Structures are given as structure tokens and as C-alpha cells.
Amino acid sequence: MPAPLVIAMDGPAASGKSSVAREVAKRLGWLFVNTGNMYRAATWAALRDHLNPLDEDQVARAADSWNITCPIADGQCIVQLDGHDIEEELNNEKVNRAVSFVARVPAVRDRLVALQREIGRAQPVVMEGRDIGTVVFPDAVAKFYIDATEEVRARRRGLQGQTDTVSERDRIDSTRKTAPLIAAQDAVVIDSSHLSLDEVVTCVMNELRARGLIQPKA
Ligand code: DC
């Protein structure tokens, strides 16, 4: 079986990695996959089922019952729960507060990593998340870790109209036992604090060109 064509794009909350990954995928004509939305869908299901997100055993027992799928439309994976599009629910305050707790449960991660691998093996993808380069696709053809200062990230979230405490989520995401947020050793680290989206995308495209992964003019 040929090695999957995956570009991994990891980083903390509001570092800009989603926008960068989406744009890079568009330029390459590859599928953009937002894995944070999968963890958000699991969290939404946990809250719908009246579970306590802090109770790892309770969440683990329920994880297999959630029917999370990612059909492809317009070059993007659209996360669905039980066949329904729930993307509009995924960034609400309750999900923001609970998602890092649900995402630290190994049974939840096992299911979603399997889904991510299935998608990444079926077509070329730019996949963004926290553990794509370290756990999901350690053999990704290129890995990027998009960072930004805490202050800049909090400001970006505010501009998106969200009252998300990114620093608290990052603390939980970086210190959990399973697949913590960490830059892969072979990732190219880009500090986006003082760069525009276009400048970060240019850095990524230049790196891909330098590695011969895309044509000189792509
Ligand atoms: O990218 P995001 O902020 O929408 O991600 C929501 C949460 O999901 C984040 O706090 C950590 C978790 N997550 C994860 O653990 N692993 C991933 N690959 C993607 C997201």
C-alpha cells in the first residue's frame, strides 16, 4: 500500500492553523481535515447525553455509541453526528469549556484517530489538530507546528466573537497523558504571532516546494 499523502498541521488553540491548513489544501487541491471538530462533535454528544465531561470512565463507556462521520463536500470533511450536520453547534461556549476534558479520554481518541487515518489513507489531505504529526500520521510527508503567543491567540479568539479560554485549554491539551499537544521533532515550527495568514501560507508553500513536494510554481 503506498504511503498516505498527509501534511500535518498541529498547534495550540487559535494559532491560526485551521485557516492556514484550509488555504494550503485549497492551493494543492487536497482535502482539508479539521480534527478539532471531531473532538468537538464527541463533546457535543457527551453533553447531549448528559454526561459529566470530567468523568473519564463515563465518557469512555459512551464513546463507542456515538456515530461520528465525516462525509466530504466541497473539498472539506463535514463532521456529522448520527447523520446530521452539527457544525453550527461545535463552537458554542459549553463545548469550548468541555472539549479538552473529553479529548483526553483514550477511548474517544482511539475512535477518532481511526477515523482520521481512514480519511488520510483514502486521498491526499492537509490535516490539522494537536497530534497529527506525532500520533495520527507520524510518517506524514511534511509536518508543521503553527504557534503564536498566548496574547495574540486570545485576541484572535476574541475577534472571532468567542469567549474561549485558550490558555486553559492548552494547559489541559499539553499535559494530558495520551497524545499531548507537542511539536513533532521533525516539524517545521512557524511562529505566526506577527505574520499575516498569507505570510504563513507562503512559508508553508515554500517549504513544500523546497522539499520537492509541489511544482516550483504551484
Ligand atoms: O482545534 P480546536 O480548538 O477546535 O480543538 C478542540 C479541542 O480538541 C482542543 O482543545 C484539543 C482537542 N483536539 C485534540 O485533542 N486532538 C486533535 N487532533 C484535535 C483537537
Residues whose N, C-alpha, C, O or C-beta is under 5 A from the ligand:
A	BS01	DC	A13 T35 G36 N37 Y39 V99 S100 A103 E128 G129 R130 D131 R169 D173
